Amino acid sequence: MAESLRRDGWSLKVLDQEPARADGLEADVVDSPRDLAECGVIALAVPDDEAVTEILGELVPLLAAESVVLVHSTILPGTAQRLAREAEDQNVGLLDVPVSGGADRALSGSLTVMAGGREDVLAQARPVLDSVAETVLHVGPSGAGAAVKLANQLMMFAALAGVQEALDLAGAYGVPEQTVLEAVSTSTGDSWITRNWGFFDRVAAAYDEAGTPVRNRPWSKDLWDVVAAARESDVQVPLAGLLAQHLADRVEARARKGSSS
């Protein structure tokens, strides 16, 4: 996403736990959230609610009036609502703007953004978002972007679990994975997951290379966020609970099997 912004001519300040990631980006690499205080737009992509809250707790009081904070992290809707209220108290606009599309679409600037928050703040941030996204949808007030992202994750990972089990079943009767995928490509079982089979194996390998803990990987962290958000809103999501308990092990095991074959 930073590369897409830079390609569109934005001047960047970058704060990262691993500053070397910004090598070749032509960005001003800084050491502390305080060093970002002069930026008119803050784009935040960190692992979880705790990290977002900690950074913004230090940074928001230092921002100029009418600055905008874009929270790209997948967080709980309740957290997004609270952060937006706290930012507004400081005359700072905050949008929950999680993204979907994967690393390739991030690099090409063609992500989908699900934006929650005030329309006037979104209009102010739109030029920045248009640099990283092909589709920017205003889905509702603060927290709505986070809610839609969690809904997307639940749909996607439910499909992933179903395809994994379906391939195991067919495989037990001697049918190769590719044969099943070809058959369903023109059948009612077709989905983004089947059309992009192997995507999560590659993502898991990239996380391994980066040293990302399993608990912070979306097939674990995001599903537990779905369960937590459901508890907050008194919604029953029994399937999400099962997925949160079991899917991560299956994804990791399949990725390990693929890397060792």
KAFEN-V656027 format. One record per helix or strand of 3 or more residues. SS is the DSSP state (hx for helix, st for strand). FROM is the first residue (numbers start at 1). LEN is the number of residues. If there is no record, write none. Layout:
# KAFEN-V656027
SS|FROM|LEN  SS|FROM|LEN
This chain:
# KAFEN-V656027
hx|2|6  hx|19|4  hx|33|4  st|41|4  hx|49|14  st|68|4  hx|77|13  st|93|8  hx|102|7  st|111|6  hx|119|14  st|133|8  hx|144|29  hx|177|8  hx|192|4  hx|199|12  hx|214|3  hx|218|16  hx|238|23
